[in-house]
């Protein structure tokens, strides 16, 4: 296939810029808020990005099925670059919130494509290695992003935190030019109304994670709009989300398991560096400790494609859930004497679990559907993870904020994690795979 190497390089650049942006903004936002004022809008700089990047992933996946991968992916890169330029030029917190929403739209459109395009380009056996490469980008960003953030804010300006995205996005676009995809899009009328209803529904459902008042009202509105969306999709000739995907028991089960698993523990990676910093470790070492997660992730991701052909989906997902419970149990032992190596070891187990679960579920979401549904199916898998993570991060943050002692808050957080990860394990034990013959044939 023409342009395979070039498109993979383009994807890696896009993933690097997206992963680096999340980390670098997290570390520099206090400086930005101090200069721009309006500290009460601080949380919304993250919320606006998170809501749109979550909501747009399934929309982008469906558009790629209808119009092809290349043009939709390129549009996402351009939107992300535009949002980065606007964020760098913001002179008020309100403008920054709005511009972060634009950046989030671009990220939401970009983010599903590493999975979607890898599914088009590579066999099941090779896809695990490709997923491990993508994971490595998050590990690299965990190290270089805090360093870049501190250099920019100390020697130049926080605005370069956003401007640094521009040359990387341009490089990603240039590398995408030679790509000639073999996937033949299924032309159909775009469900614009469905996209608007879906975006409004999920936005309202996510708002309770960031607002202090009116959470129940937003939640009720989101549920009503989601019900309206499902009724509308049943009658549309080319629905945004083909409801037939939910009748595919294997795909639906994988989405549900990802929702529970990511809601249980994935958000812990946002708070563990804070624990180490309270223990006196530097921002850099706190980030390095989380490299154990990348190491564990890649250890399971690389051979996962071969393992699917040998063991099937069910055994591997059960194994991933067992590892997830073990990682939660490890962190329940967190104490005042716990330091760098304790967190590093625990994050490695954590990475083994998510490396297994994420790679196997991503491959399954594409292998168990038809060619014209691969994009939306893979995007829904990512959507389930993002929703779970958003909910989990909020619940974990609530434990930490309402606890009188930091260590007590972390123990409550991981008690919640072990309960929900045990529920994910129980769900996986109750499932019995029915597509094993198909899996082995395709592998």
RODO-2510 file (C-alpha; in nm, 4 decimals, decimal comma):
residues 443
     n   res          X          Y          Z
     1     x     0,0000     0,0000     0,0000
     2     x     0,1422     0,3342    -0,1083
     3     x     0,2495     0,5741     0,1625
     4     x     0,2311     0,3237     0,4495
     5     x     0,5514     0,4436     0,6150
     6     x     0,4620     0,8066     0,5553
     7     x     0,1133     0,7799     0,7042
     8     x     0,2463     0,5953     1,0078
     9     x     0,4971     0,8773     1,0631
    10     x     0,2111     1,1284     1,0248
    11     x     0,0034     0,9418     1,2834
    12     x     0,2956     0,9247     1,5272
    13     x     0,3470     1,3026     1,4957
    14     x    -0,0234     1,3662     1,5543
    15     x    -0,0259     1,1371     1,8580
    16     x     0,2848     1,3019     1,9979
    17     x     0,1390     1,6505     1,9708
    18     x    -0,1950     1,5422     2,1255
    19     x    -0,0365     1,3538     2,4170
    20     x     0,2232     1,6235     2,4806
    21     x    -0,0418     1,8961     2,4782
    22     x    -0,2422     1,7308     2,7569
    23     x     0,0614     1,6961     2,9850
    24     x     0,2213     2,0314     2,9135
    25     x    -0,1013     2,2266     2,9683
    26     x    -0,1649     2,0466     3,2991
    27     x     0,1738     2,1568     3,4329
    28     x     0,1605     2,5186     3,3107
    29     x    -0,2048     2,6135     3,3721
    30     x    -0,1360     2,7686     3,7158
    31     x     0,1064     3,0132     3,5504
    32     x    -0,1421     3,0887     3,2705
    33     x    -0,4293     3,1482     3,5146
    34     x    -0,2145     3,3814     3,7221
    35     x    -0,1416     3,6008     3,4188
    36     x    -0,4878     3,5995     3,2601
    37     x    -0,6944     3,6170     3,5804
    38     x    -1,0485     3,4830     3,6203
    39     x    -0,9328     3,1840     3,8270
    40     x    -1,2938     3,0650     3,8535
    41     x    -1,2688     2,9593     3,4862
    42     x    -0,9592     2,7466     3,5537
    43     x    -1,1411     2,4107     3,5419
    44     x    -1,3229     2,5052     3,2224
    45     x    -0,9973     2,5239     3,0273
    46     x    -0,9752     2,1483     3,0794
    47     x    -1,3494     2,0773     3,0622
    48     x    -1,4066     2,2467     2,7250
    49     x    -1,1209     2,0470     2,5727
    50     x    -1,2269     1,7196     2,7346
    51     x    -1,5954     1,7461     2,6395
    52     x    -1,5371     1,8173     2,2705
    53     x    -1,2480     1,5731     2,2287
    54     x    -1,4679     1,2997     2,3799
    55     x    -1,7857     1,3781     2,1873
    56     x    -1,6252     1,4219     1,8445
    57     x    -1,4440     1,0842     1,8377
    58     x    -1,7488     0,8751     1,7267
    59     x    -1,8522     1,1481     1,4814
    60     x    -1,5048     1,1446     1,3228
    61     x    -1,5078     0,7660     1,3022
    62     x    -1,8387     0,7665     1,1189
    63     x    -1,7277     1,0430     0,8814
    64     x    -1,4170     0,8387     0,7977
    65     x    -1,6391     0,5460     0,7003
    66     x    -1,8380     0,7753     0,4699
    67     x    -1,5642     0,9935     0,3191
    68     x    -1,2367     0,8083     0,3719
    69     x    -0,9655     0,8272     0,6363
    70     x    -0,7193     1,0747     0,4841
    71     x    -0,9350     1,3840     0,4417
    72     x    -1,1077     1,3555     0,7821
    73     x    -0,7761     1,2947     0,9622
    74     x    -0,6216     1,5939     0,7836
    75     x    -0,9179     1,8116     0,8863
    76     x    -0,8602     1,7117     1,2490
    77     x    -0,4918     1,8088     1,2319
    78     x    -0,5789     2,1480     1,0800
    79     x    -0,8445     2,2167     1,3461
    80     x    -0,6056     2,1197     1,6258
    81     x    -0,3355     2,3462     1,4817
    82     x    -0,5827     2,6361     1,4473
    83     x    -0,6968     2,5845     1,8067
    84     x    -0,3344     2,5852     1,9248
    85     x    -0,2652     2,9155     1,7467
    86     x    -0,5782     3,0707     1,8962
    87     x    -0,4919     2,9443     2,2479
    88     x    -0,1455     3,0977     2,2194
    89     x    -0,2995     3,4333     2,1263
    90     x    -0,5643     3,4380     2,4040
    91     x    -0,5547     3,7430     2,6295
    92     x    -0,8407     3,6480     2,8629
    93     x    -0,9387     3,3246     3,0381
    94     x    -1,2792     3,3287     2,8662
    95     x    -1,1135     3,3343     2,5240
    96     x    -0,8769     3,0584     2,6325
    97     x    -1,1728     2,8408     2,7328
    98     x    -1,3362     2,8980     2,3924
    99     x    -1,0125     2,8345     2,2026
   100     x    -0,9462     2,5181     2,4029
   101     x    -1,2858     2,3975     2,2781
   102     x    -1,1635     2,4469     1,9181
   103     x    -0,8463     2,2570     2,0049
   104     x    -1,0588     1,9830     2,1630
   105     x    -1,2658     1,9504     1,8443
   106     x    -0,9448     1,8975     1,6484
   107     x    -0,8176     1,6427     1,9015
   108     x    -1,1505     1,4591     1,8953
   109     x    -1,1332     1,4288     1,5176
   110     x    -0,7648     1,3219     1,5213
   111     x    -0,7623     1,0773     1,8090
   112     x    -0,9479     0,7771     1,6574
   113     x    -0,7299     0,7603     1,3467
   114     x    -0,4225     0,5837     1,4838
   115     x    -0,6515     0,2910     1,5612
   116     x    -0,8646     0,3187     1,2457
   117     x    -0,5788     0,3522     0,9951
   118     x    -0,3669     0,0862     1,1670
   119     x    -0,6661    -0,1461     1,1285
   120     x    -0,6689    -0,0746     0,7538
   121     x    -0,2936    -0,1111     0,7037
   122     x    -0,1821    -0,4020     0,9212
   123     x    -0,2756    -0,7598     1,0019
   124     x    -0,3952    -0,8621     1,3473
   125     x    -0,0524    -1,0029     1,4378
   126     x     0,1280    -0,6774     1,3573
   127     x    -0,1299    -0,4468     1,5071
   128     x    -0,0162    -0,5108     1,8647
   129     x     0,3303    -0,3777     1,7782
   130     x     0,1765    -0,0697     1,6191
   131     x    -0,0380    -0,0056     1,9278
   132     x     0,2772    -0,0344     2,1405
   133     x     0,4435     0,2304     1,9229
   134     x     0,1485     0,4620     1,9782
   135     x     0,1702     0,4003     2,3525
   136     x     0,5384     0,4913     2,3463
   137     x     0,4375     0,8414     2,2362
   138     x     0,2516     0,8892     2,5637
   139     x     0,5569     0,7716     2,7555
   140     x     0,7827     1,0136     2,5693
   141     x     0,5425     1,3017     2,6245
   142     x     0,5297     1,2253     2,9981
   143     x     0,9022     1,3062     3,0123
   144     x     0,9525     1,5880     2,7633
   145     x     0,6282     1,7817     2,8171
   146     x     0,7004     1,8935     3,1782
   147     x     1,0547     1,9890     3,0749
   148     x     0,9324     2,1927     2,7779
   149     x     0,6636     2,3547     2,9918
   150     x     0,9137     2,4675     3,2535
   151     x     1,1574     2,5978     2,9871
   152     x     0,8875     2,7922     2,8016
   153     x     0,7373     2,9515     3,1121
   154     x     1,0752     3,0400     3,2651
   155     x     1,2707     3,1633     2,9623
   156     x     1,0081     3,2676     2,7033
   157     x     0,6317     3,2659     2,7504
   158     x     0,3600     3,0163     2,8332
   159     x     0,2172     3,0919     2,4859
   160     x     0,4848     2,8669     2,3317
   161     x     0,3190     2,5769     2,5160
   162     x     0,0560     2,6018     2,2413
   163     x     0,2683     2,7364     1,9558
   164     x     0,5028     2,4344     1,9755
   165     x     0,2153     2,2279     1,8314
   166     x     0,2169     2,4201     1,5027
   167     x     0,5401     2,2888     1,3395
   168     x     0,4594     1,9320     1,4512
   169     x     0,1104     1,9556     1,2972
   170     x     0,2550     2,0926     0,9720
   171     x     0,5023     1,8027     0,9600
   172     x     0,2184     1,5570     1,0206
   173     x     0,0198     1,7073     0,7300
   174     x     0,3194     1,6941     0,4954
   175     x     0,3822     1,3285     0,5813
   176     x     0,0159     1,2496     0,5125
   177     x     0,0301     1,3777     0,1504
   178     x     0,1776     1,0601    -0,0132
   179     x    -0,0780     0,8324     0,1540
   180     x    -0,3114     0,6530    -0,0881
   181     x    -0,5718     0,4601     0,1037
   182     x    -0,7246     0,1420    -0,0340
   183     x    -1,0391     0,1675     0,1774
   184     x    -1,3390     0,2515    -0,0411
   185     x    -1,5716     0,4906     0,1443
   186     x    -1,9404     0,4092     0,1526
   187     x    -2,1007     0,7268     0,0218
   188     x    -2,4160     0,8261     0,2038
   189     x    -2,6030     1,1280     0,3311
   190     x    -2,4362     1,2744     0,6387
   191     x    -2,6479     1,2645     0,9533
   192     x    -2,5824     1,6251     1,0578
   193     x    -2,8892     1,6486     1,2822
   194     x    -2,7880     1,3282     1,4581
   195     x    -2,4371     1,4671     1,5123
   196     x    -2,5775     1,7842     1,6716
   197     x    -2,8166     1,5931     1,9000
   198     x    -2,5437     1,3465     1,9990
   199     x    -2,2956     1,6263     2,0737
   200     x    -2,5486     1,8136     2,2876
   201     x    -2,6520     1,4959     2,4733
   202     x    -2,2999     1,3815     2,5638
   203     x    -2,1923     1,7371     2,6520
   204     x    -2,4777     1,7630     2,9018
   205     x    -2,3942     1,4195     3,0446
   206     x    -2,0309     1,5239     3,0969
   207     x    -2,1072     1,8649     3,2499
   208     x    -2,1845     1,7216     3,5985
   209     x    -1,8162     1,6218     3,6192
   210     x    -1,7073     1,9886     3,6228
   211     x    -1,9975     2,2038     3,7508
   212     x    -2,0759     2,2703     4,1146
   213     x    -2,4456     2,3501     4,0714
   214     x    -2,7264     2,2111     3,8550
   215     x    -2,5605     1,8727     3,7970
   216     x    -2,8882     1,6791     3,8150
   217     x    -3,0541     1,9166     3,5678
   218     x    -2,7720     1,8716     3,3162
   219     x    -2,7799     1,4956     3,3689
   220     x    -3,1559     1,4786     3,3096
   221     x    -3,1257     1,6923     2,9965
   222     x    -2,8487     1,4694     2,8649
   223     x    -3,0533     1,1532     2,9211
   224     x    -3,3555     1,3034     2,7413
   225     x    -3,1450     1,4105     2,4424
   226     x    -2,9692     1,0720     2,4293
   227     x    -3,3078     0,8968     2,4174
   228     x    -3,4155     1,1365     2,1420
   229     x    -3,0942     1,0610     1,9536
   230     x    -3,1553     0,6836     1,9654
   231     x    -3,5123     0,7270     1,8390
   232     x    -3,3913     0,9543     1,5595
   233     x    -3,1131     0,7147     1,4560
   234     x    -3,3589     0,4268     1,4161
   235     x    -3,5370     0,6220     1,1410
   236     x    -3,2321     0,7605     0,9583
   237     x    -3,1186     0,5953     0,6346
   238     x    -2,7495     0,6526     0,7173
   239     x    -2,7302     0,6876     1,0974
   240     x    -2,4338     0,8476     1,2689
   241     x    -2,4112     0,5455     1,5007
   242     x    -2,5437     0,2269     1,3361
   243     x    -2,7537     0,0695     1,6109
   244     x    -2,6722    -0,2731     1,4676
   245     x    -2,3358    -0,2391     1,6424
   246     x    -2,5117    -0,2739     1,9773
   247     x    -2,6663    -0,6042     1,8689
   248     x    -2,3132    -0,7375     1,8154
   249     x    -2,2707    -0,8910     2,1598
   250     x    -1,8906    -0,9200     2,1429
   251     x    -1,8414    -0,5536     2,0466
   252     x    -2,1024    -0,4298     2,2978
   253     x    -1,9401    -0,6351     2,5747
   254     x    -1,5937    -0,4989     2,4946
   255     x    -1,7269    -0,1427     2,5056
   256     x    -1,8952    -0,2057     2,8398
   257     x    -1,5840    -0,3641     2,9858
   258     x    -1,3702    -0,0698     2,8709
   259     x    -1,6160     0,1734     3,0311
   260     x    -1,5883    -0,0061     3,3669
   261     x    -1,2110    -0,0659     3,3537
   262     x    -1,1187     0,2885     3,2562
   263     x    -1,3692     0,4299     3,5033
   264     x    -1,2141     0,2156     3,7760
   265     x    -0,8467     0,3066     3,7573
   266     x    -0,7228     0,4896     3,4488
   267     x    -0,7745     0,8274     3,6144
   268     x    -0,5283     0,7296     3,8905
   269     x    -0,2398     0,8150     3,6556
   270     x    -0,3444     1,1815     3,6853
   271     x    -0,3074     1,1811     4,0653
   272     x    -0,0139     0,9524     4,1427
   273     x     0,2470     1,2156     4,0381
   274     x     0,0838     1,4509     4,2896
   275     x     0,1392     1,1924     4,5658
   276     x     0,5098     1,1726     4,4813
   277     x     0,5423     1,5519     4,4693
   278     x     0,3902     1,5698     4,8186
   279     x     0,6577     1,3181     4,9206
   280     x     0,9234     1,5653     4,8061
   281     x     0,9993     1,4286     4,4584
   282     x     1,0473     1,6726     4,1694
   283     x     0,7955     1,7199     3,8892
   284     x     1,0369     1,5403     3,6548
   285     x     1,0824     1,2312     3,8764
   286     x     0,7090     1,2180     3,9408
   287     x     0,6555     1,1938     3,5670
   288     x     0,9342     0,9374     3,5222
   289     x     0,7700     0,7109     3,7817
   290     x     0,4720     0,6805     3,5495
   291     x     0,6981     0,5394     3,2766
   292     x     0,6320     0,2023     3,4398
   293     x     0,2839     0,2293     3,2915
   294     x     0,4263     0,2693     2,9386
   295     x     0,6686    -0,0197     2,9910
   296     x     0,3931    -0,2507     3,1126
   297     x     0,1594    -0,1341     2,8367
   298     x     0,4100    -0,2105     2,5607
   299     x     0,4979    -0,5481     2,7165
   300     x     0,1414    -0,6683     2,6590
   301     x     0,0623    -0,4667     2,3457
   302     x     0,3449    -0,6011     2,1271
   303     x     0,2475    -0,9727     2,1365
   304     x    -0,1292    -0,9130     2,1750
   305     x    -0,2038    -0,9643     1,8050
   306     x    -0,0467    -1,3120     1,8107
   307     x    -0,2148    -1,3969     2,1401
   308     x    -0,5605    -1,3236     1,9974
   309     x    -0,5134    -1,5893     1,7306
   310     x    -0,3911    -1,8370     1,9923
   311     x    -0,6169    -1,7698     2,2921
   312     x    -0,9119    -1,5661     2,1616
   313     x    -1,0532    -1,2423     2,3021
   314     x    -1,2226    -1,3712     2,6175
   315     x    -0,9200    -1,5242     2,7922
   316     x    -0,7061    -1,2195     2,7237
   317     x    -0,9640    -0,9701     2,8496
   318     x    -1,0206    -1,1767     3,1637
   319     x    -0,6420    -1,1760     3,2184
   320     x    -0,6312    -0,7977     3,1723
   321     x    -0,9076    -0,7509     3,4282
   322     x    -0,7269    -0,9757     3,6782
   323     x    -0,4142    -0,7602     3,6384
   324     x    -0,6293    -0,4509     3,6885
   325     x    -0,7611    -0,5820     4,0217
   326     x    -0,4037    -0,6671     4,1263
   327     x    -0,2845    -0,3134     4,0471
   328     x    -0,5672    -0,1648     4,2560
   329     x    -0,4782    -0,4004     4,5439
   330     x    -0,1110    -0,2939     4,5151
   331     x    -0,1961     0,0747     4,5468
   332     x    -0,4266     0,0050     4,8423
   333     x    -0,0995    -0,0618     5,0288
   334     x     0,0140     0,2960     4,9617
   335     x     0,1640     0,4473     5,2790
   336     x     0,3682     0,7445     5,3945
   337     x     0,6849     0,5399     5,3374
   338     x     0,5912     0,4589     4,9756
   339     x     0,8202     0,6264     4,7279
   340     x     0,9366     0,6304     4,3674
   341     x     0,9929     0,2560     4,3218
   342     x     0,6643     0,1600     4,4842
   343     x     0,4725     0,3833     4,2420
   344     x     0,6888     0,2711     3,9483
   345     x     0,6208    -0,0988     4,0222
   346     x     0,2494    -0,0403     4,0711
   347     x     0,2218     0,1632     3,7525
   348     x     0,3938    -0,1217     3,5657
   349     x     0,1214    -0,3666     3,6752
   350     x    -0,1286    -0,0971     3,5882
   351     x     0,0266    -0,0702     3,2403
   352     x     0,0224    -0,4478     3,1869
   353     x    -0,3518    -0,4471     3,2573
   354     x    -0,4423    -0,1601     3,0277
   355     x    -0,1973    -0,2720     2,7587
   356     x    -0,3804    -0,6038     2,7414
   357     x    -0,7335    -0,4624     2,7663
   358     x    -0,6911    -0,1710     2,5283
   359     x    -0,5074    -0,3525     2,2497
   360     x    -0,7313    -0,6605     2,2490
   361     x    -1,0500    -0,4499     2,2631
   362     x    -0,9347    -0,2185     1,9845
   363     x    -0,8501    -0,5093     1,7557
   364     x    -1,1760    -0,6829     1,8423
   365     x    -1,3827    -0,3697     1,7743
   366     x    -1,2517    -0,3739     1,4152
   367     x    -1,2275    -0,7464     1,3421
   368     x    -1,5818    -0,8272     1,4567
   369     x    -1,7631    -0,5759     1,2308
   370     x    -1,7943    -0,5167     0,8555
   371     x    -1,5436    -0,3009     0,6625
   372     x    -1,7797    -0,0009     0,6422
   373     x    -1,8297    -0,0026     1,0202
   374     x    -1,4662    -0,0331     1,1322
   375     x    -1,4214     0,3421     1,1794
   376     x    -1,7292     0,3995     1,3930
   377     x    -1,6736     0,0769     1,5893
   378     x    -1,3152     0,1687     1,6793
   379     x    -1,4264     0,5221     1,7660
   380     x    -1,6999     0,3939     1,9971
   381     x    -1,4382     0,1833     2,1758
   382     x    -1,2322     0,4982     2,2367
   383     x    -1,5487     0,6853     2,3318
   384     x    -1,6266     0,4250     2,6010
   385     x    -1,2758     0,4663     2,7421
   386     x    -1,2962     0,8451     2,7428
   387     x    -1,6343     0,8504     2,9159
   388     x    -1,5097     0,6017     3,1755
   389     x    -1,1939     0,8050     3,2328
   390     x    -1,3867     1,1325     3,2678
   391     x    -1,6201     0,9805     3,5265
   392     x    -1,3373     0,8044     3,7101
   393     x    -1,1176     1,1149     3,7286
   394     x    -1,4068     1,3135     3,8740
   395     x    -1,4917     1,0529     4,1383
   396     x    -1,1250     1,0098     4,2360
   397     x    -1,0767     1,3850     4,2583
   398     x    -1,3800     1,4051     4,4856
   399     x    -1,2248     1,1519     4,7259
   400     x    -0,9025     1,3537     4,7410
   401     x    -1,0762     1,6911     4,7773
   402     x    -1,3084     1,5839     5,0580
   403     x    -1,0536     1,3915     5,2643
   404     x    -0,8844     1,5583     5,5613
   405     x    -0,5608     1,3667     5,4927
   406     x    -0,4084     1,3108     5,1484
   407     x    -0,3147     0,9496     5,2224
   408     x    -0,6688     0,8709     5,3388
   409     x    -0,8032     1,0192     5,0163
   410     x    -0,5735     0,7975     4,8084
   411     x    -0,6798     0,4866     5,0014
   412     x    -1,0467     0,5686     4,9463
   413     x    -0,9700     0,6338     4,5803
   414     x    -0,8107     0,2922     4,5325
   415     x    -1,0811     0,1188     4,7359
   416     x    -1,3269     0,2590     4,4819
   417     x    -1,0883     0,1396     4,2074
   418     x    -1,0705    -0,2177     4,3353
   419     x    -1,4507    -0,2408     4,3685
   420     x    -1,5152    -0,1183     4,0129
   421     x    -1,2291    -0,3211     3,8614
   422     x    -1,3694    -0,6306     4,0381
   423     x    -1,7050    -0,5506     3,8748
   424     x    -1,5275    -0,5333     3,5350
   425     x    -1,3655    -0,8714     3,6079
   426     x    -1,7002    -1,0230     3,7052
   427     x    -1,8565    -0,8976     3,3804
   428     x    -1,5739    -1,0522     3,1791
   429     x    -1,6122    -1,3870     3,3601
   430     x    -1,9830    -1,3942     3,2773
   431     x    -1,9170    -1,3370     2,9068
   432     x    -1,8527    -1,6299     2,6731
   433     x    -1,6916    -1,5623     2,3391
   434     x    -1,8857    -1,6852     2,0355
   435     x    -1,6614    -1,5542     1,7593
   436     x    -1,3512    -1,7622     1,8387
   437     x    -1,3655    -1,9540     1,5126
   438     x    -1,3880    -1,6295     1,3154
   439     x    -1,1001    -1,4813     1,5128
   440     x    -0,8721    -1,7755     1,4451
   441     x    -0,9632    -1,7716     1,0772
   442     x    -0,8821    -1,4006     1,0425
   443     x    -0,5634    -1,4277     1,2479
***
